[in-house]
Amino acid sequence: MKTLIETNEFGLETLLNQRITFFGLNYIYTGNLKAFDNEWATLENAGIVYETGAFTDKDWKDYQSLPHPVRVRLSSIESVMVLK
């Protein structure tokens, strides 16, 4: 039997104020993580990525800045990382 130990090592709180990328069910959002709760995350200086290009490239192939902070529903997110 294994014991589950809860840590904050992998939680979103470790990514606060960093530029992160959410890969969701339909879209890719990137921006500075400013706040989150159990359902939503708020990204400032955010944009939506319609086409990534090669992940080794410095810039996204098709990135569109959003005029306001965006709230992303966490239940629609498949992965999150510090990427670009």
C-alpha beads as a LAMMPS data file, in Angstrom:
LAMMPS data file: protein, C-alpha beads

84 atoms
83 bonds

1 atom types
1 bond types

-500.0 500.0 xlo xhi
-500.0 500.0 ylo yhi
-500.0 500.0 zlo zhi

Masses

1 110.0

Atoms # bond

1 1 1 0.000 0.000 0.000
2 1 1 1.266 3.497 -0.855
3 1 1 0.726 6.600 1.224
4 1 1 -0.345 9.749 -0.597
5 1 1 1.483 12.816 0.619
6 1 1 0.077 16.178 -0.422
7 1 1 2.595 18.878 -1.304
8 1 1 2.445 22.231 -3.043
9 1 1 5.455 21.307 -5.166
10 1 1 3.380 20.873 -8.336
11 1 1 0.415 23.168 -7.702
12 1 1 -0.447 26.306 -9.618
13 1 1 0.824 28.383 -6.707
14 1 1 4.368 27.491 -7.817
15 1 1 3.631 29.216 -11.150
16 1 1 2.148 32.483 -9.842
17 1 1 3.506 35.568 -11.619
18 1 1 5.231 33.444 -14.262
19 1 1 4.398 33.397 -17.970
20 1 1 2.685 30.051 -18.464
21 1 1 0.919 28.213 -21.262
22 1 1 -2.351 26.316 -20.790
23 1 1 -3.076 23.596 -23.331
24 1 1 -6.840 23.146 -23.264
25 1 1 -9.394 20.950 -24.945
26 1 1 -9.824 23.437 -27.809
27 1 1 -7.372 26.310 -27.389
28 1 1 -3.928 27.270 -26.127
29 1 1 -3.736 30.288 -23.815
30 1 1 -0.533 31.913 -22.612
31 1 1 0.024 34.759 -20.176
32 1 1 1.155 35.760 -16.697
33 1 1 -0.655 33.727 -14.032
34 1 1 -2.073 36.293 -11.593
35 1 1 -4.766 34.415 -9.675
36 1 1 -6.590 31.096 -9.471
37 1 1 -9.118 29.175 -7.439
38 1 1 -10.566 25.672 -7.759
39 1 1 -12.351 26.480 -11.031
40 1 1 -10.651 29.412 -12.793
41 1 1 -7.231 30.886 -13.499
42 1 1 -6.629 34.500 -14.516
43 1 1 -3.931 35.326 -17.059
44 1 1 -2.743 38.908 -17.617
45 1 1 -0.865 40.091 -20.724
46 1 1 -2.528 37.075 -22.280
47 1 1 -2.984 35.755 -25.740
48 1 1 -4.461 32.854 -27.617
49 1 1 -2.290 30.633 -29.797
50 1 1 -3.981 29.431 -32.976
51 1 1 -0.867 27.783 -34.425
52 1 1 2.246 26.896 -32.456
53 1 1 4.872 26.264 -35.104
54 1 1 7.902 24.328 -33.864
55 1 1 8.204 24.341 -30.082
56 1 1 11.901 25.131 -30.494
57 1 1 11.057 28.432 -32.253
58 1 1 11.317 31.604 -30.184
59 1 1 7.839 32.878 -31.149
60 1 1 4.465 31.279 -31.796
61 1 1 3.494 30.954 -35.458
62 1 1 0.027 32.509 -34.907
63 1 1 -0.344 34.310 -31.567
64 1 1 -3.115 36.840 -30.981
65 1 1 -2.886 39.206 -28.000
66 1 1 -6.052 39.590 -25.964
67 1 1 -7.062 43.152 -24.958
68 1 1 -7.957 42.204 -21.367
69 1 1 -7.007 39.577 -18.805
70 1 1 -8.550 36.203 -19.566
71 1 1 -10.116 33.716 -17.165
72 1 1 -9.549 30.099 -18.112
73 1 1 -11.714 27.286 -16.761
74 1 1 -9.344 24.758 -15.218
75 1 1 -11.604 21.781 -15.977
76 1 1 -10.851 22.377 -19.685
77 1 1 -7.069 22.288 -19.242
78 1 1 -5.057 19.235 -20.240
79 1 1 -1.609 20.546 -19.282
80 1 1 0.228 23.638 -18.122
81 1 1 3.874 24.601 -18.417
82 1 1 6.348 27.429 -18.524
83 1 1 7.090 27.371 -22.244
84 1 1 7.581 30.738 -23.952

Bonds

1 1 1 2
2 1 2 3
3 1 3 4
4 1 4 5
5 1 5 6
6 1 6 7
7 1 7 8
8 1 8 9
9 1 9 10
10 1 10 11
11 1 11 12
12 1 12 13
13 1 13 14
14 1 14 15
15 1 15 16
16 1 16 17
17 1 17 18
18 1 18 19
19 1 19 20
20 1 20 21
21 1 21 22
22 1 22 23
23 1 23 24
24 1 24 25
25 1 25 26
26 1 26 27
27 1 27 28
28 1 28 29
29 1 29 30
30 1 30 31
31 1 31 32
32 1 32 33
33 1 33 34
34 1 34 35
35 1 35 36
36 1 36 37
37 1 37 38
38 1 38 39
39 1 39 40
40 1 40 41
41 1 41 42
42 1 42 43
43 1 43 44
44 1 44 45
45 1 45 46
46 1 46 47
47 1 47 48
48 1 48 49
49 1 49 50
50 1 50 51
51 1 51 52
52 1 52 53
53 1 53 54
54 1 54 55
55 1 55 56
56 1 56 57
57 1 57 58
58 1 58 59
59 1 59 60
60 1 60 61
61 1 61 62
62 1 62 63
63 1 63 64
64 1 64 65
65 1 65 66
66 1 66 67
67 1 67 68
68 1 68 69
69 1 69 70
70 1 70 71
71 1 71 72
72 1 72 73
73 1 73 74
74 1 74 75
75 1 75 76
76 1 76 77
77 1 77 78
78 1 78 79
79 1 79 80
80 1 80 81
81 1 81 82
82 1 82 83
83 1 83 84
